[in-house]
Each structure stands twice: as structure tokens, then as C-alpha cells.
């Protein structure tokens, strides 16, 4: 706290007011609009003021109009880019988004290795970015598919939206390429089999209305004996005549399984091996 007060004294009254207001709001990220609102500066002056904060190492620029406060304990660190999951929230515009796929799998302890890419699902088209060595990728979705999310606390004051456990599985079955492939999604499902709510999984799959997801989910629930026969029948009733590859990342080969309308381009033995590792 002593260090914090010393830093505030050297900032000047306007910068100190901004920094304290942001801290009181629990805001590590801030925009030019917030600078204007807190300092009463007009747009051009607020932009100039933000540039000075960056030059002095008080803040770091993440993208045009978006900044992150440099923690007091780091001093004048110009390369600081903030907590990646909070930065992801800022890059997504802080609304209508959720952390997803491989990132959500890591949050839900569904992986054994840390991931180097942060995945964010949003209805907006946002190009991938790399900031401070972290790659941020944005997966576009329909606005009606923004469901099955929950807040996740990053710090005592800062939360981000993340897909819940069941939605994370469903997203993985939909786009396994963002999770390391179908086998990694299967491993994550098995690791959290005691926590996952099967009825919610099925409800999410039916709500998403993607045939390949229904097929893959049914197959894995049956293979791992996670769901009762009545639950599996709910999924089977929604199958159409077409077939989907079990893992769309891999080449389309292998046997056709009529019961789930899937092409087994991942061997059942490989998926059962997940259980033993």
C-alpha cells in the first residue's frame, strides 16, 4: 500500500484520479470513453492523455482505444499486457462473448497440458491477435447460440464469462479443431464425468441443432457408459440419414456406424485408451 501511495503522488492529480477511480471500479482494462468520463477531458485530449500514461509506463496499449493499467508493483513496465483472460474480454468488447473451447477446457480442468491460445466465442467477426506472446482467436457464433455460460472470477474484482462445463463439451464436439481434436474433447469429458450433468449436455446439443454434435455426443456417452439408454434414445430420435465424421479434423475414413450415423475415423480403441491414461 505504501508503494501505491508513492506512485499516486508522482502521477499528477489528473492521472491519480483516473487510476484510483479505475481501481475502485475493479477495472484493469479501460477505454478512451472511460478516460473522458472520469477526467472530463474531450476526446482528443483524452487520447493525448492516454498516450502520456503509456509513455510513462502507467498503462499499456492493447489495441486502439483499449488500455490496461500496469500494476504498481511492476513500476514503469511498458511491455506489460495484463491477465490474458481479462484482455480477451476487453478485445471482445466486454459483452456478448464467452471464453470457450481449449481455454474453457483448461478453466474446467479438462486438459493435462496448458494451452498457449486464448479462445473467445462471439457473434462479432474479430481478427486474431497476438499480444505479449499470447495468441487470441475469436470463434464466431450466431447470437442465439450465446447460452450455457457462467462468470469466472479472475481476481477479487474481475470476472469473465466462460462456457459452463456442459457447453464446453458441446462446443468441443462442434469445433474440435479449437480443442486439439476429438480425442482431447473425449479425454476432457472422461476427466469430468463425475461433475458433468448429462441431461444438460443433451439439452444443449438439441438446442444447438447441429446434427454432427448430436451424433458425436451420443456415440461418446454410449462408449463411456455415461448415459442411461433412455437418454441415448432422446438423441437417436433426432438423427437424420446423413453421416458425420467423428473427428472433422482428420481425414474421412474408417467404418460407418449406423446406430449413431458417424464415420469412425478415430478408432474406438483409441478413445477407450483415454480412460486408462
Secondary structure as the mmCIF struct_conf table of DSSP 4:
data_model
#
loop_
_struct_conf.conf_type_id
_struct_conf.id
_struct_conf.beg_label_comp_id
_struct_conf.beg_label_asym_id
_struct_conf.beg_label_seq_id
_struct_conf.end_label_comp_id
_struct_conf.end_label_asym_id
_struct_conf.end_label_seq_id
HELX_RH_AL_P HELX_RH_AL_P1 UNK A 2 UNK A 11
HELX_RH_AL_P HELX_RH_AL_P2 UNK A 13 UNK A 24
TURN_TY1_P TURN_TY1_P1 UNK A 25 UNK A 26
BEND BEND1 UNK A 28 UNK A 28
STRN STRN1 UNK A 29 UNK A 31
HELX_RH_AL_P HELX_RH_AL_P3 UNK A 32 UNK A 39
HELX_RH_AL_P HELX_RH_AL_P4 UNK A 43 UNK A 55
TURN_TY1_P TURN_TY1_P2 UNK A 56 UNK A 57
BEND BEND2 UNK A 58 UNK A 58
STRN STRN2 UNK A 59 UNK A 63
TURN_TY1_P TURN_TY1_P3 UNK A 64 UNK A 65
STRN STRN3 UNK A 66 UNK A 69
HELX_LH_PP_P HELX_LH_PP_P1 UNK A 70 UNK A 71
HELX_RH_3T_P HELX_RH_3T_P1 UNK A 72 UNK A 74
BEND BEND3 UNK A 76 UNK A 76
TURN_TY1_P TURN_TY1_P4 UNK A 78 UNK A 79
HELX_RH_AL_P HELX_RH_AL_P5 UNK A 84 UNK A 91
TURN_TY1_P TURN_TY1_P5 UNK A 92 UNK A 93
BEND BEND4 UNK A 94 UNK A 96
STRN STRN4 UNK A 97 UNK A 99
HELX_RH_AL_P HELX_RH_AL_P6 UNK A 101 UNK A 107
TURN_TY1_P TURN_TY1_P6 UNK A 108 UNK A 109
BEND BEND5 UNK A 112 UNK A 113
BEND BEND6 UNK A 116 UNK A 116
STRN STRN5 UNK A 117 UNK A 122
BEND BEND7 UNK A 123 UNK A 124
STRN STRN6 UNK A 129 UNK A 131
TURN_TY1_P TURN_TY1_P7 UNK A 132 UNK A 133
STRN STRN7 UNK A 134 UNK A 140
HELX_RH_3T_P HELX_RH_3T_P2 UNK A 143 UNK A 145
BEND BEND8 UNK A 148 UNK A 148
STRN STRN8 UNK A 149 UNK A 153
BEND BEND9 UNK A 154 UNK A 157
STRN STRN9 UNK A 159 UNK A 163
HELX_RH_AL_P HELX_RH_AL_P7 UNK A 165 UNK A 174
HELX_RH_3T_P HELX_RH_3T_P3 UNK A 176 UNK A 178
TURN_TY1_P TURN_TY1_P8 UNK A 179 UNK A 180
HELX_RH_AL_P HELX_RH_AL_P8 UNK A 182 UNK A 191
TURN_TY1_P TURN_TY1_P9 UNK A 192 UNK A 195
HELX_RH_AL_P HELX_RH_AL_P9 UNK A 198 UNK A 208
TURN_TY1_P TURN_TY1_P10 UNK A 209 UNK A 209
HELX_RH_AL_P HELX_RH_AL_P10 UNK A 211 UNK A 223
TURN_TY1_P TURN_TY1_P11 UNK A 224 UNK A 225
BEND BEND10 UNK A 227 UNK A 227
HELX_RH_AL_P HELX_RH_AL_P11 UNK A 229 UNK A 236
TURN_TY1_P TURN_TY1_P12 UNK A 237 UNK A 238
BEND BEND11 UNK A 241 UNK A 241
STRN STRN10 UNK A 244 UNK A 245
BEND BEND12 UNK A 246 UNK A 246
TURN_TY1_P TURN_TY1_P13 UNK A 248 UNK A 249
BEND BEND13 UNK A 250 UNK A 250
BEND BEND14 UNK A 252 UNK A 252
BEND BEND15 UNK A 254 UNK A 254
STRN STRN11 UNK A 256 UNK A 257
TURN_TY1_P TURN_TY1_P14 UNK A 258 UNK A 261
STRN STRN12 UNK A 262 UNK A 263
BEND BEND16 UNK A 266 UNK A 266
HELX_RH_AL_P HELX_RH_AL_P12 UNK A 268 UNK A 276
#
